[in-house]
């Protein structure tokens, strides 16, 4: 810092009260309801996610959960949080 701040006892004028516009802590800590399951994955899949998680400084289980959530959102017609919307390919009549 370049120097000390000198505070004075001067009038501040007419203070104006503003409406609270910040979201509540509950809104900031958005969390979906989780369900614990047991799943068997291939070794190469787990190694891939562990490696990617280490590079991205995150947890591999969280990456898998986000991938599954994005897949569900894409197929349910709901845009995934933080991901670009992907258009579904047209289905050809067989």
Buried (B, 14 or more C-beta within 10 A) or exposed (E): EEEEEEEEEEEEEEEEEEEEEEEEEEEEEEEEEEEEEEEEEEEEEBEBBBEEBEEEEEEBEEBBEBEEBBEEBBEEEEEBEEEEEEEEEEEEEE
